[in-house]
Amino acid sequence: MNRFFEPQSIAVIGASKNRSKGGYRILENLIEWGYTGRIYPVNPQADEILGLKVFPSVSSLPEIPDLAVLVVPREMVLDVVEEAGKFGIDRMIIVANRFSDGDAEGQKLEESLVELTESMGIRVLGPNSIGVVNTKIGLVTSILPLEAYKKGGVSFIGQTGMFLGGFARWITSSQYFGIDKVAILGNKCDLDEADMIEYFGSEKSCNVIALYLEGVKDGRKFLKKAANVAGKKPLLILKSGRTRIGARATASHTGSMSGEDRVFDAAMKQVHAIRVYDFDELFDLAKALSYFADWPSVKGERVGVVSVSGAGCVLSADAISDCGLMLSDLSEDTIKRVISTYPPGWMVQNPIDMWSAIEEVGADEAYLKITQAVMEDPEVDGVSIIFMVIPTVTEMDIRRFVQAIKVYEKPFAICFMGGDMRVVDDWERIIEEEKVPVYHSPERAIRAIGTVLRWKNGKV
Amino acid sequence: MNRFFEPQSIAVIGASKNRSKGGYRILENLIEWGYTGRIYPVNPQADEILGLKVFPSVSSLPEIPDLAVLVVPREMVLDVVEEAGKFGIDRMIIVANRFSDGDAEGQKLEESLVELTESMGIRVLGPNSIGVVNTKIGLVTSILPLEAYKKGGVSFIGQTGMFLGGFARWITSSQYFGIDKVAILGNKCDLDEADMIEYFGSEKSCNVIALYLEGVKDGRKFLKKAANVAGKKPLLILKSGRTRIGARATASHTGSMSGEDRVFDAAMKQVHAIRVYDFDELFDLAKALSYFADWPSVKGERVGVVSVSGAGCVLSADAISDCGLMLSDLSEDTIKRVISTYPPGWMVQNPIDMWSAIEEVGADEAYLKITQAVMEDPEVDGVSIIFMVIPTVTEMDIRRFVQAIKVYEKPFAICFMGGDMRVVDDWERIIEEEKVPVYHSPERAIRAIGTVLRWKNGKV
């Protein structure tokens, strides 16, 4: 698998001078991402593309590359695989679609492809795959232009190219967490989700594995590999095709069989994978688990809530109940410290509605003193801190606050309820730069904190 | 109620020259929002604030104002109410908190307040309320600075001030739908959610009522008014304090009793209110119902899905199943029209995975022809259209596309999965300016479309 993700040399078969073709864009991406290995474009009709020397055929390459990406039409794939295989290349990414995901002819072609590659000992990612990303070495095989990702600990396994192009683009432009590796499985004629889980599980640079799946290729293998990994590293799974209607749609997308959902669900629980139900949740949990990956384990699932808004308190309490978590029972000493920031005569409990404290001592002091008191309470395992970015609150030094709260190394989330988006966007950037997760609803913040606590508590 | 929402004159008792005080900010907001009535600041120690003549006492006012907003400490509230009541003012908003939401003394004060106002025939909104908004006449009583809202059809009923200041600010800065009126109930010593529902129900400028509730003051009255309105106008209800833990938090926030949730849920179904579970869902559905308020009714709940991504198809299909909707069974003629945009040999079904059509004829033509075919199919009641803003797709003229699809007057949503946020933000603005709702996940788009179809089908 190493040669798929850390190739020292890569051949792009079907390289192109045409800027709108995948065979050009892969080269462009590799150069822009600063790929650290050697690149060999292969095309009988070109001498040079983007300053790279082009080779007329695979057999004219100066060495056997670790990996080949085939950007040729499906009709040519078998011939190219055979030629490359004879030259000695045994790791290939096949981009072309319309194999088992297409018509009867494509189905037959894929069968022939499997026969050929198995007989030649070639390992294949695809067909219908736009391949892999490894941010560590600038490796990217996308056939669409792609800005370099931020480096980080989350690795994604996706089904088709839209993930790499669509969501990755979204992560780059709107999110702050970083990515380690990406694998796009496509039709899985050879390598599948289980292989990727095993490999990502063994990679130190990856601290969270996030998987979008429409179906499992080999159930037994998948469960075995997942069980091996999910005990050591969070394994998030978004499986679509859960319902009868969804399963029918799946069949026509990737030809996957999606099986009975209850069986899948029970299996996921058994192997300690974390199941999610939409992409928002996948990213919500991935970033929290990644940010807190190196923080110490926790004792329980007792949550403290500090909120500028009473509604935030009540909605958080409902969410704590929905997620099966517990509300921390704050000690008398903590309550005493909290209440010292309020006008005389106030009572407080967890969740803490702190508006009156803000009016009394200002937002900076209220947030800091109250959250510190809560963090120091041994009855508290994790905290959700709710902001509304409104005048008074906006005067806070949010970076200083987050830095002061991080020292406790108890998982926490910052939640913004409403507020001026222009300021919220700015604060979100500051907070996430500190590797603290930000959410825009109390429910999502609690769900993330709860997942981190369960993970760090061995209860996933 | 008219005098609360369409006062021709308003007294601000406790007006202030201090820019950081609520008594200053109300005046500032009224001026900036262009309030069309007469403003009477009352303060014994000032002559002029913000160019407005200040009156030393209520009794020195040149007329009996339709409405008074009391921005005085709780200790002074009873005296001021009595003085203003004697002068003839019988509509008052009381801003001060720490009444029944505070200590025992506050509890007693609120009881005295109720006694006093009832005996004098004064109607009260509050205490612990920052009042009302009516965008039509520039009426706003917020004690925090507030940018003017966009005018529109959605009216909100909230429990405490955070809604007006926090969420409204978020709506103004990040959303495109407009607001008609807002009522903040506070402690509901007199006027409550039922009164507001009845009033908003009778207002033509309001086409959706959205309610955040921690508890119901008078269950029977609430159900009666809700039943009267919810048949004619969509009534969205977010009720927190659903769980035991949440209910405990509620009690300390607004002193509301939240009761048994299953009972509430059954009652909401009975009166045809639409229950939601978080603020995202509240806004998601409010804008869709408002945008499509004047569109014709529909025959069923059969949904078509047009998606650039196979994953979008499968996730939408799952969501259609989760929401109890149906996937449209497209006619042969529709299929034929759709397939004419694909390379030879393709098969399509609903949900339509259109990537290959985009590759064949370009994004503009593929989206337009396929969506038009789907819209024209009598088996289709509503459509979800999924975009990934990636190269190729970005070349589309999105405004022209949306305008061409709107002519069918079948409810539809645009969903963005991933993509470059900088472009997505821009497209979102263009689409929502056309009064078509945008979502960022297939699940949320389907939920919104489904709710609109049910509403227009008489099945809510």
Interface residues (C-beta under 8 A of the other chain):
Chain A: N97 R98 G102 D103 E105 L144 P145 Q159 T160 M162 F163 G165 G166 F167 A168 R169 W170 I171 T172 S173 S174 Y212 E214 S240 G241 R242 T243 R244 I245 G246 R248 A249 T250 S252 H253 T254 Y277 D278 F279 D280 V308 S309 G310 A311 G312 C313 V314 L315 S316 A317 D318 I320 S321 D322 L327 G345 W346 M347 Q349 P351 D353 W355 S356 M388 V389 I390 P391 T392 M417 G418 G419 D420 M421 R422 V424 H440 S441 P442 E443
Chain B: N97 R98 G102 D103 E105 L144 P145 Q159 T160 M162 F163 G165 G166 F167 A168 R169 W170 I171 T172 S173 S174 Y212 E214 S240 G241 R242 T243 R244 I245 G246 R248 A249 T250 S252 H253 T254 Y277 D278 F279 D280 V308 S309 G310 A311 G312 C313 V314 L315 S316 A317 D318 I320 S321 D322 L327 G345 W346 M347 Q349 P351 D353 W355 S356 M388 V389 I390 P391 T392 M417 G418 G419 D420 M421 R422 V424 H440 S441 P442 E443
